[in-house]
Structure formats: C-alpha cells, structure tokens
C-alpha cells in the first residue's frame, strides 16, 4: 500500500482505528439494548441522575454520574477524571452535559436505527416528568445503563493511551486523513459507520466526507467532481457541482411533489439540475415523449388493458438491466445512473419475495380466527388502536424473542398498504391494518379491509361476516399469531433497511423512483404487474 507513513506510525494508526471501531460497535450494541427496554424514558433517566445542584442548572455533571455509578456498581479503579473524560466530547465548555448531549450518549447512533430513536423520543414527549420532579431509574434500565457508562469510561481510557502513542510518534492530522482514505477501503459497512459515528460525523451521508462511486455504494476510489478552472464567471460557478456531488443551486419549486407516495404529482417537464438529466437519455433511446403524466391508476396507453399481466417483451424489459448511453455534453450519463435504477428493481424483487413469505405464514394460521378477539388481546387498555409496544408485549408473554425494532418496522409497513384516506399515526395500527396483516390476500376479510373507507365502516361489515362467533382466542392461535408476527416483522425490517440504502445515493429518492417508474412503464402513464 502506497503510504507516506513510516512503519511504526502506520502500525499505531491501524491499532487506533481498530480500537475506535471496536469500541463504537460495543457501545452501539449497549445503546440499542438500553433503548429496547420498554420502560426506558431518556428524560426520566436524565432527571434521576442529576443532583439537586445540577437540577437547578438543568444539566448533568461528571460528579453526578460518578456518584450514581459508585452507588449502583462495583466497577473498580474509576476516578472522577475518568468519568469526565468519557463525556467530554458531549459536554459544554463548562463541563456540563445537557439533555441533548445525554441523548447523543444513550440513543443509538447508526442510520439504520433512526426508527428506534424516533420511538424513544416520542416516548419521552408523552412522559409526564418535569424538571421539578425526581424519579428513580428502574432496575431494568439501570442494568443496561450502567454497562454503557462503564464501557464509555473504559474505552475513553484506552483511546487516550492510543492518542498519546500517536503524538509521541509525530503523527499529524494530514497523515491521519491519508491513512483514513487508504484503510477504510477494506472495511465493511457496519465497521465504517461505527468509525464515523465515534468521530462525530456518523449522522452525515457518506458523500459529504468522501468521494462517491456510483458503481458501488461505499467506494472511495472515485474522484470528487470539482469546479472546472475555466468556470470563472458567475453563471458557470452557480451551475457547478459541489464537492459532495450535489448541485449548489436551490431546488426548483416546481419539482417539489406534494406527496412522496403520489407519482402522479411528479412533473416530468419541470426543470432539473444539469447532473440529473439521465432520464432524457432513456426517453431519447426508446423514442417516446416523457411529458405524459405518471398515474398508476390510469390505463396503460398502447397496451391491452384487459390483461393484468405483462407480455413476454415487457417482462424481459422489466428484468433486464437499463441500457446505457453517455450524454453529448459530458454530464452525468445513464450509465452512471443505471446501478441506482437496478437497485430499485432489486428492491421490488425483494419485496415480492418477502410478501410471499408473509402469505405463507398467514396460511399456517387457523381459519377460525376472530379478528376482534385478537385485537382485544393486543389492546388490553382499550385505546381503540394497537401500538408496536402492545404487540411486542404480547410476544414477550408467549416467550418470543422478536425485537421491538422489527415490530415498529412492521407497523410502518402495514400503514403503507392502506388507502391514502387513512390518517397515519406513527406506531399505531387500526383494526383494518391488523386484518391486512392477519388474513391472506385472497380472503374475504382482507378484501373488506381494503375496500372499507374507514375503520367504522370496516367494523360494521366485519361483524356481519363473523356474527355469532366466540371472541376468545385459543392458545394455539396465540402461538400461530406469534409466528406470523415474527416472520412479518423480520420481513418488514429487511425492507426498511433496503429502503434506507436510497439515502446513500447522491440523487433524491423521488427523482430516482420517478425515473425507475418511467423505465418500467416504457413511456406510458402506468404499467401492469
């Protein structure tokens, strides 16, 4: 490996980088374990750790954490300075840890765990705790919060020793930057994300701090697009690309859709940035006009709308790779965008596979299941809806090991399957959504849930179908439903993880989905399955 580092410097940097990655991976696992505790409310824990003097300032100090650890733990050889050093990166200039810094310390940091952050923060907003109240940390929360603090203290001491070695060897910041670009090429995605989070840059997209290669998501070998030295006038500089690969121009108002789920609202004739015109190359190649409105509900133009299936030609085109062609102006070509379009097509294929898995799990359930009885089994407090915590508690009662993360992803997935008249409430699932989750797609109950215009309308129709049946849920059905939740939750979690990969692309997700839709539709306003 070509490097400007001497052998000792390179060995020290390698050891330091590996220590940072390992430390952050362990810390992230403990943060996730803490967040999955059903009674963990960050603000209540923050309030319980504060001393009376710190409570007046609305902050947390190293002394507060040290006193709490001394009472709750037998962790040896920990000094107040060790605790202060472990929280130094998140404290203010006065050494005080405010609530925002505490959240960064205890909440998961990976991009794939944003759903868990949102769940915990919503739980904090609904908490009745106030600044003047004193609360106690429960045993379940303390048993997970204590190992997190202890690991932060231990890793802080280890990394400080590693930094001292680097200083003794004369390693400069420029050497660290050069080594980072070289060494991270062989790292896996989780390892690299752990390293970036520990360096306080994990919340930014990868193109912000490293070059982006469209042929692979995590490549550092592609050159950064830069402004040409000839672009000296004002207009040329305004149209040039920023180092992150995005245009520096403000987005046009005409290109902003009113709904991310309505392709028909996307204006294909609206102006685009110079580097995002690859769809015009596809339209020129296929010989059609892209000005047609996109509407999945309208009949396909030039096709036999009576047939719900694609022809052999259409199917081959759908599964084949997009053709490539470079633009005459040297701007971003379809060849550069085609890997991104293929990623969307692969996601569609994965979603179909996961849907088949869930349908098979539905088929294993008893046909005599009463939806209202199952809904009451989950909604024990009679709220009128089921939350992800309700289903997770049900799984814990039957001894399942399904994570809360999977159940939260499942609730979001079910909300995507209903009509747009539904007012979405994150983390909540109505009886219509529970019906879609429970019954097979070819069942009468499933069709009722899809056709009903409201939950009340669905309940009236459902009672007519299931009139006279007992609402009790047999034990066998409980275990069958547990298996369905486990399979469906795992599938929803995988799909959500795949969708989040779109955030790593340099183009907007809506632009990418719009171009993929038009590639499949082949210039028509809709396409059949």
C-alpha positions as CSV (number, residue, x, y, z in Angstrom):
1,X,0.0,0.0,0.0
2,X,1.4,3.3,-1.1
3,X,1.6,5.5,2.0
4,X,3.7,8.3,3.4
5,X,3.6,6.8,6.9
6,X,6.5,5.0,8.4
7,X,6.1,1.5,9.7
8,X,5.6,2.5,13.4
9,X,3.3,5.3,12.6
10,X,1.2,3.1,10.3
11,X,1.0,0.4,12.9
12,X,-0.1,2.8,15.6
13,X,-2.8,4.3,13.3
14,X,-4.0,0.9,12.4
15,X,-4.3,-0.1,16.1
16,X,-6.1,3.2,16.9
17,X,-8.6,2.9,14.1
18,X,-9.4,-0.7,15.0
19,X,-9.8,0.3,18.7
20,X,-12.2,3.1,17.7
21,X,-14.3,0.8,15.5
22,X,-14.5,-2.0,18.1
23,X,-15.3,0.5,20.9
24,X,-18.1,2.1,19.0
25,X,-19.6,-1.2,17.9
26,X,-19.8,-2.4,21.5
27,X,-21.2,1.0,22.7
28,X,-23.8,0.9,19.9
29,X,-25.0,-2.6,20.9
30,X,-25.4,-1.4,24.5
31,X,-27.3,1.7,23.4
32,X,-29.6,-0.4,21.4
33,X,-30.1,-2.8,24.3
34,X,-30.9,0.2,26.6
35,X,-33.4,1.7,24.0
36,X,-35.2,-1.6,23.7
37,X,-36.1,-1.6,27.4
38,X,-39.8,-0.9,27.5
39,X,-39.7,1.4,30.5
40,X,-36.7,3.5,29.3
41,X,-37.6,7.2,29.1
42,X,-34.5,9.3,28.5
43,X,-35.7,12.4,30.3
44,X,-36.7,10.4,33.4
45,X,-33.3,8.8,33.5
46,X,-31.6,12.2,32.9
47,X,-33.7,13.6,35.8
48,X,-32.9,10.7,38.1
49,X,-29.2,11.0,37.7
50,X,-29.0,14.7,38.5
51,X,-28.1,16.1,41.9
52,X,-30.1,18.9,43.4
53,X,-27.5,21.5,42.4
54,X,-27.3,20.2,38.8
55,X,-31.1,20.1,38.6
56,X,-31.2,23.9,39.1
57,X,-29.0,24.3,36.1
58,X,-30.9,21.8,34.0
59,X,-27.8,19.7,33.3
60,X,-25.8,16.6,34.3
61,X,-22.2,16.7,35.5
62,X,-19.5,14.1,35.7
63,X,-19.9,14.2,39.5
64,X,-23.5,13.1,39.2
65,X,-22.6,10.1,37.0
66,X,-19.7,9.2,39.3
67,X,-21.9,9.2,42.4
68,X,-24.6,7.1,40.6
69,X,-22.0,4.6,39.5
70,X,-20.5,4.4,42.9
71,X,-23.9,3.5,44.4
72,X,-25.0,1.1,41.7
73,X,-21.8,-0.6,40.6
74,X,-18.7,-2.2,42.0
75,X,-16.7,-1.1,38.9
76,X,-13.1,-0.8,40.1
77,X,-10.5,1.9,39.7
78,X,-12.8,4.6,38.3
79,X,-12.0,8.1,39.2
80,X,-13.9,11.3,38.7
81,X,-11.4,12.4,36.0
82,X,-12.1,9.1,34.1
83,X,-15.8,9.9,34.1
84,X,-15.2,13.5,33.0
85,X,-13.0,12.3,30.1
86,X,-15.6,9.8,28.9
87,X,-18.3,12.5,28.5
88,X,-16.0,15.4,27.4
89,X,-16.9,15.1,23.7
90,X,-20.6,15.7,24.5
91,X,-20.3,18.4,27.3
92,X,-20.3,22.2,27.1
93,X,-17.3,24.4,27.7
94,X,-18.2,24.3,31.4
95,X,-18.1,20.5,31.5
96,X,-21.9,20.2,31.8
97,X,-23.9,17.6,30.0
98,X,-27.2,19.0,28.8
99,X,-30.2,16.9,27.7
100,X,-29.2,16.9,24.1
101,X,-25.7,15.6,24.9
102,X,-27.2,12.9,27.1
103,X,-29.4,11.8,24.2
104,X,-26.4,11.5,22.0
105,X,-24.8,9.4,24.6
106,X,-27.6,6.9,25.3
107,X,-29.5,6.7,22.0
108,X,-28.5,4.5,19.0
109,X,-26.4,6.4,16.5
110,X,-26.5,4.3,13.4
111,X,-28.6,5.4,10.5
112,X,-30.3,2.0,10.4
113,X,-31.6,2.7,14.0
114,X,-33.3,6.1,13.3
115,X,-36.7,4.4,13.8
116,X,-35.6,3.4,17.3
117,X,-34.5,7.0,18.1
118,X,-37.9,8.3,17.0
119,X,-39.7,5.7,19.1
120,X,-37.8,6.6,22.2
121,X,-38.1,10.4,21.7
122,X,-41.9,10.1,21.2
123,X,-42.0,8.1,24.4
124,X,-40.1,11.0,26.1
125,X,-42.6,13.5,24.8
126,X,-45.5,11.6,26.2
127,X,-43.8,11.3,29.6
128,X,-45.3,13.3,32.5
129,X,-41.9,14.0,34.0
130,X,-40.9,17.7,34.5
131,X,-37.8,19.5,35.6
132,X,-39.0,19.7,39.2
133,X,-39.8,16.0,39.5
134,X,-37.4,13.5,40.9
135,X,-37.7,9.9,39.6
136,X,-35.8,6.7,40.1
137,X,-34.2,4.6,37.4
138,X,-35.8,1.2,37.3
139,X,-33.8,-1.9,37.8
140,X,-34.2,-3.0,34.1
141,X,-33.0,0.4,32.9
142,X,-30.1,0.6,35.4
143,X,-28.9,-2.8,34.5
144,X,-28.5,-1.6,30.9
145,X,-27.4,2.0,31.5
146,X,-24.6,1.1,33.9
147,X,-22.7,-1.2,31.4
148,X,-23.0,1.6,28.8
149,X,-21.4,4.2,31.2
150,X,-18.7,1.7,32.2
151,X,-17.8,0.9,28.6
152,X,-17.6,4.5,27.7
153,X,-15.2,5.1,30.6
154,X,-13.1,2.1,29.8
155,X,-12.9,2.9,26.0
156,X,-12.1,6.5,26.8
157,X,-9.0,5.5,28.8
158,X,-7.9,3.1,26.1
159,X,-8.3,5.6,23.3
160,X,-6.5,8.3,25.3
161,X,-3.5,5.9,25.6
162,X,-3.6,5.3,21.9
163,X,-3.7,9.1,21.2
164,X,-0.6,9.6,23.3
165,X,1.3,7.0,21.3
166,X,0.3,8.8,18.1
167,X,1.6,12.1,19.5
168,X,4.8,10.5,20.6
169,X,5.4,9.1,17.0
170,X,4.7,12.6,15.5
171,X,1.5,11.6,13.6
172,X,-0.1,14.7,12.1
173,X,-3.7,15.4,11.1
174,X,-2.8,15.2,7.5
175,X,-1.3,11.7,8.0
176,X,-4.5,10.6,9.7
177,X,-6.6,11.8,6.7
178,X,-4.4,10.0,4.2
179,X,-4.5,6.8,6.3
180,X,-8.2,7.0,6.7
181,X,-8.9,7.0,3.0
182,X,-6.5,4.1,2.4
183,X,-7.5,1.9,5.3
184,X,-11.3,2.2,5.1
185,X,-11.4,0.7,1.6
186,X,-11.5,-2.8,3.0
187,X,-13.9,-2.1,5.9
188,X,-17.4,-3.4,5.9
189,X,-20.4,-1.0,6.1
190,X,-21.1,-1.6,9.8
191,X,-17.4,-1.1,10.7
192,X,-17.1,2.1,8.7
193,X,-20.3,3.5,10.1
194,X,-19.1,2.7,13.7
195,X,-15.9,4.6,13.0
196,X,-17.7,7.6,11.6
197,X,-20.1,7.8,14.5
198,X,-17.3,7.7,17.0
199,X,-15.7,10.6,15.1
200,X,-18.9,12.7,15.3
201,X,-19.6,12.5,11.6
202,X,-21.8,9.5,11.5
203,X,-25.0,11.5,11.1
204,X,-24.0,12.8,7.6
205,X,-24.3,10.9,4.3
206,X,-21.2,9.3,3.0
207,X,-20.8,11.7,0.0
208,X,-20.3,14.6,2.4
209,X,-16.9,13.5,3.6
210,X,-15.7,11.0,1.0
211,X,-15.9,10.7,-2.8
212,X,-18.8,8.7,-4.2
213,X,-18.6,6.0,-6.8
214,X,-22.0,5.2,-8.4
215,X,-20.9,1.7,-9.3
216,X,-20.6,0.8,-5.6
217,X,-22.2,2.4,-2.6
218,X,-19.1,2.5,-0.4
219,X,-16.2,3.2,-2.8
220,X,-13.6,5.8,-2.0
221,X,-11.7,5.5,-5.3
222,X,-13.9,7.7,-7.4
223,X,-12.7,11.3,-7.9
224,X,-14.7,14.1,-6.4
225,X,-16.5,16.2,-9.0
226,X,-14.9,19.6,-8.8
227,X,-15.5,23.0,-10.4
228,X,-13.5,23.5,-13.6
229,X,-10.9,26.2,-13.5
230,X,-12.5,27.6,-16.7
231,X,-15.7,28.2,-14.8
232,X,-14.8,31.7,-13.8
233,X,-17.9,33.6,-14.5
234,X,-20.8,33.8,-12.1
235,X,-23.2,31.6,-14.1
236,X,-20.7,28.8,-14.5
237,X,-19.8,28.7,-10.9
238,X,-23.5,28.6,-9.9
239,X,-24.1,25.6,-12.1
240,X,-21.1,23.6,-11.0
241,X,-21.3,20.6,-8.7
242,X,-20.4,20.9,-5.0
243,X,-17.8,18.5,-3.6
244,X,-20.5,16.2,-2.3
245,X,-21.7,15.6,-5.9
246,X,-24.9,17.7,-5.5
247,X,-25.8,20.9,-7.3
248,X,-25.3,24.1,-5.4
249,X,-28.4,25.6,-6.9
250,X,-31.6,25.8,-4.9
251,X,-34.2,23.2,-5.9
252,X,-37.0,24.5,-8.1
253,X,-40.3,25.0,-6.6
254,X,-42.0,23.2,-9.5
255,X,-40.1,19.9,-8.7
256,X,-41.4,19.6,-5.2
257,X,-44.2,17.0,-5.1
258,X,-47.0,17.3,-2.6
259,X,-46.8,13.7,-1.6
260,X,-43.9,11.3,-1.6
261,X,-46.3,8.5,-2.3
262,X,-48.0,10.0,-5.3
263,X,-46.0,9.5,-8.6
264,X,-48.9,11.2,-10.4
265,X,-47.9,14.5,-8.8
266,X,-44.4,14.5,-10.2
267,X,-43.9,16.9,-13.1
268,X,-41.7,15.3,-15.7
269,X,-41.3,18.6,-17.5
270,X,-40.1,20.5,-14.5
271,X,-36.5,21.8,-14.7
272,X,-33.8,19.6,-13.3
273,X,-30.2,20.1,-12.3
274,X,-27.7,19.6,-15.0
275,X,-26.3,16.4,-13.5
276,X,-29.7,14.8,-13.1
277,X,-30.9,14.6,-16.8
278,X,-30.3,10.9,-17.4
279,X,-33.9,10.1,-17.9
280,X,-33.9,12.2,-21.1
281,X,-31.3,9.9,-22.4
282,X,-33.6,6.9,-21.8
283,X,-36.5,8.6,-23.4
284,X,-34.5,9.5,-26.4
285,X,-33.3,5.9,-26.7
286,X,-36.8,4.5,-26.5
287,X,-38.3,7.2,-28.8
288,X,-41.1,8.5,-26.7
289,X,-42.0,11.7,-25.0
290,X,-41.6,12.0,-21.3
291,X,-44.3,14.7,-20.9
292,X,-47.1,12.2,-20.1
293,X,-48.4,12.3,-16.6
294,X,-47.5,9.4,-14.4
295,X,-50.6,7.7,-12.9
296,X,-50.5,4.1,-11.7
297,X,-54.3,4.1,-11.6
298,X,-54.8,5.2,-15.3
299,X,-55.0,2.6,-18.1
300,X,-51.8,1.8,-19.9
301,X,-51.5,3.6,-23.3
302,X,-51.0,1.4,-26.3
303,X,-51.5,-1.9,-24.3
304,X,-54.3,-4.3,-23.8
305,X,-55.7,-3.1,-20.5
306,X,-57.9,-6.2,-20.2
307,X,-54.8,-8.3,-19.3
308,X,-53.3,-7.8,-15.9
309,X,-50.1,-9.4,-16.9
310,X,-47.1,-8.1,-18.8
311,X,-46.2,-9.5,-22.2
312,X,-43.1,-11.5,-22.7
313,X,-41.4,-8.5,-24.2
314,X,-42.4,-6.2,-21.3
315,X,-41.3,-8.8,-18.7
316,X,-37.9,-9.2,-20.3
317,X,-37.5,-5.5,-20.4
318,X,-38.5,-5.2,-16.7
319,X,-36.0,-7.8,-15.6
320,X,-33.2,-6.7,-17.9
321,X,-30.6,-4.0,-17.0
322,X,-31.2,-0.5,-18.2
323,X,-29.4,0.3,-21.4
324,X,-26.6,2.9,-21.0
325,X,-25.6,5.8,-23.1
326,X,-23.4,8.8,-22.5
327,X,-24.7,12.3,-23.0
328,X,-23.2,14.5,-25.6
329,X,-22.5,17.3,-23.1
330,X,-20.4,15.1,-20.9
331,X,-22.9,15.4,-18.0
332,X,-24.0,12.6,-15.8
333,X,-24.9,9.7,-18.1
334,X,-27.4,6.9,-17.8
335,X,-24.5,4.5,-17.3
336,X,-23.8,6.3,-14.0
337,X,-27.5,6.2,-13.0
338,X,-28.3,2.7,-14.1
339,X,-26.9,1.0,-11.0
340,X,-29.3,3.1,-8.9
341,X,-32.2,2.1,-11.1
342,X,-31.2,-1.5,-10.8
343,X,-31.2,-1.1,-7.0
344,X,-34.8,0.0,-7.1
345,X,-35.7,-3.0,-9.3
346,X,-33.9,-5.3,-6.9
347,X,-35.9,-3.8,-4.0
348,X,-39.1,-4.5,-5.9
349,X,-38.0,-8.1,-6.3
350,X,-37.1,-8.5,-2.6
351,X,-40.4,-7.0,-1.6
352,X,-42.2,-9.6,-3.7
353,X,-40.2,-12.4,-2.1
354,X,-40.9,-11.1,1.4
355,X,-44.6,-10.8,0.6
356,X,-44.7,-14.5,-0.3
357,X,-43.0,-15.4,3.0
358,X,-45.7,-13.5,4.9
359,X,-48.5,-15.0,2.9
360,X,-47.2,-18.5,3.7
361,X,-47.1,-17.6,7.4
362,X,-50.7,-16.4,7.2
363,X,-51.7,-19.8,5.6
364,X,-50.4,-21.6,8.6
365,X,-52.9,-19.9,10.9
366,X,-56.3,-21.3,11.9
367,X,-59.1,-20.2,9.5
368,X,-61.5,-19.7,12.5
369,X,-59.6,-16.7,14.0
370,X,-61.7,-13.9,15.2
371,X,-60.2,-10.5,14.4
372,X,-62.0,-8.6,17.2
373,X,-60.8,-11.1,19.8
374,X,-57.2,-10.8,18.6
375,X,-57.5,-7.0,18.6
376,X,-58.8,-7.1,22.2
377,X,-56.0,-9.5,23.1
378,X,-53.4,-6.9,22.0
379,X,-55.2,-3.7,23.1
380,X,-55.6,-4.6,26.8
381,X,-56.1,-0.9,27.8
382,X,-58.9,-0.4,25.2
383,X,-57.3,2.5,23.5
384,X,-59.0,1.7,20.2
385,X,-55.7,1.0,18.4
386,X,-52.7,-1.3,18.8
387,X,-49.2,0.1,19.2
388,X,-45.9,-1.6,18.5
389,X,-45.3,-1.9,22.2
390,X,-48.6,-3.7,22.6
391,X,-47.6,-6.4,20.1
392,X,-44.1,-6.6,21.5
393,X,-45.5,-7.2,25.0
394,X,-47.8,-9.9,23.5
395,X,-44.7,-11.6,22.0
396,X,-42.9,-11.4,25.3
397,X,-45.8,-13.1,27.1
398,X,-45.6,-16.1,24.7
399,X,-41.8,-16.3,25.1
400,X,-40.8,-14.9,21.6
401,X,-37.5,-13.2,21.0
402,X,-38.7,-10.8,18.3
403,X,-37.2,-7.3,18.7
404,X,-39.1,-4.1,19.2
405,X,-37.3,-2.8,16.1
406,X,-39.0,-5.4,13.9
407,X,-42.4,-4.7,15.3
408,X,-42.1,-1.0,14.7
409,X,-41.0,-1.6,11.1
410,X,-44.0,-3.9,10.7
411,X,-46.4,-1.2,11.9
412,X,-45.0,1.2,9.4
413,X,-45.2,-1.4,6.6
414,X,-48.8,-2.1,7.3
415,X,-49.6,1.6,7.1
416,X,-48.2,1.7,3.6
417,X,-50.7,-0.9,2.5
418,X,-53.8,1.1,3.2
419,X,-55.5,3.8,1.0
420,X,-54.4,7.5,1.4
421,X,-57.6,8.3,3.3
422,X,-56.0,6.8,6.4
423,X,-54.6,9.4,8.8
424,X,-51.3,7.9,9.7
425,X,-50.2,7.8,13.4
426,X,-46.7,6.5,13.8
427,X,-46.5,3.4,15.9
428,X,-50.3,2.8,15.8
429,X,-52.2,0.2,14.0
430,X,-56.0,0.1,13.5
431,X,-58.2,-3.0,13.1
432,X,-58.1,-2.6,9.3
433,X,-54.3,-2.8,9.3
434,X,-54.4,-5.8,11.7
435,X,-56.8,-7.5,9.4
436,X,-54.4,-7.0,6.4
437,X,-51.6,-8.4,8.5
438,X,-53.5,-11.4,9.7
439,X,-55.7,-12.7,6.8
440,X,-54.4,-13.9,3.4
441,X,-54.6,-11.6,0.4
442,X,-57.3,-13.8,-1.2
443,X,-59.6,-13.9,1.9
444,X,-62.9,-12.1,2.2
445,X,-61.7,-10.3,5.4
446,X,-58.7,-8.9,3.5
447,X,-60.9,-7.5,0.7
448,X,-63.2,-6.0,3.3
449,X,-60.3,-4.2,4.9
450,X,-59.0,-2.9,1.6
451,X,-62.4,-1.8,0.3
452,X,-63.7,-0.1,3.5
453,X,-63.4,3.7,3.5
454,X,-63.0,3.9,7.3
455,X,-62.4,1.8,10.4
456,X,-66.0,2.2,11.5
457,X,-67.3,1.0,8.1
458,X,-65.0,-2.0,8.3
459,X,-66.2,-3.0,11.7
460,X,-69.8,-2.9,10.6
461,X,-69.1,-5.2,7.6
462,X,-66.8,-7.5,9.6
463,X,-69.5,-8.1,12.3
464,X,-71.9,-9.2,9.6
465,X,-69.3,-11.7,8.4
466,X,-68.3,-13.1,11.8
467,X,-71.6,-12.8,13.5
468,X,-72.2,-15.4,16.3
469,X,-68.6,-16.4,16.7
470,X,-66.8,-16.6,20.0
471,X,-64.3,-13.8,20.5
472,X,-62.0,-15.9,22.7
473,X,-58.5,-16.5,21.3
474,X,-57.3,-20.2,21.8
475,X,-53.8,-20.8,22.9
476,X,-52.9,-22.5,19.6
477,X,-54.0,-19.3,17.7
478,X,-51.8,-17.2,20.0
479,X,-48.7,-19.2,19.1
480,X,-49.6,-19.1,15.4
481,X,-50.1,-15.4,15.5
482,X,-46.7,-15.1,17.3
483,X,-45.1,-16.9,14.4
484,X,-46.8,-14.6,11.9
485,X,-45.6,-11.5,13.8
486,X,-42.0,-12.9,13.8
487,X,-42.0,-13.6,10.1
488,X,-43.7,-10.3,9.1
489,X,-41.6,-8.3,11.4
490,X,-38.4,-9.7,10.1
491,X,-39.6,-9.1,6.5
492,X,-40.6,-5.5,7.3
493,X,-37.2,-4.8,8.9
494,X,-35.3,-6.1,5.9
495,X,-37.4,-4.0,3.5
496,X,-36.9,-0.9,5.7
497,X,-33.2,-1.5,5.7
498,X,-33.1,-1.8,1.9
499,X,-35.1,1.4,1.5
500,X,-32.7,3.3,3.7
501,X,-29.9,2.5,1.3
502,X,-31.5,5.1,-1.0
503,X,-30.2,7.7,1.3
504,X,-26.7,6.8,0.2
505,X,-27.4,7.7,-3.4
506,X,-26.3,11.3,-4.4
507,X,-29.7,11.9,-6.1
508,X,-33.0,12.5,-4.4
509,X,-35.1,9.4,-3.7
510,X,-38.2,10.8,-5.5
511,X,-36.1,11.6,-8.6
512,X,-34.8,8.0,-8.6
513,X,-38.2,6.5,-8.1
514,X,-39.6,8.7,-10.8
515,X,-37.0,7.6,-13.4
516,X,-37.4,3.9,-12.4
517,X,-41.2,4.1,-12.9
518,X,-40.8,5.6,-16.3
519,X,-38.2,3.0,-17.2
520,X,-40.6,0.2,-16.3
521,X,-43.6,1.9,-17.9
522,X,-41.7,2.5,-21.2
523,X,-43.2,5.9,-21.8
524,X,-46.8,5.0,-20.8
525,X,-48.7,6.5,-17.9
526,X,-48.9,3.2,-16.0
527,X,-47.7,-0.3,-16.0
528,X,-49.3,-3.6,-15.0
529,X,-47.9,-6.2,-12.7
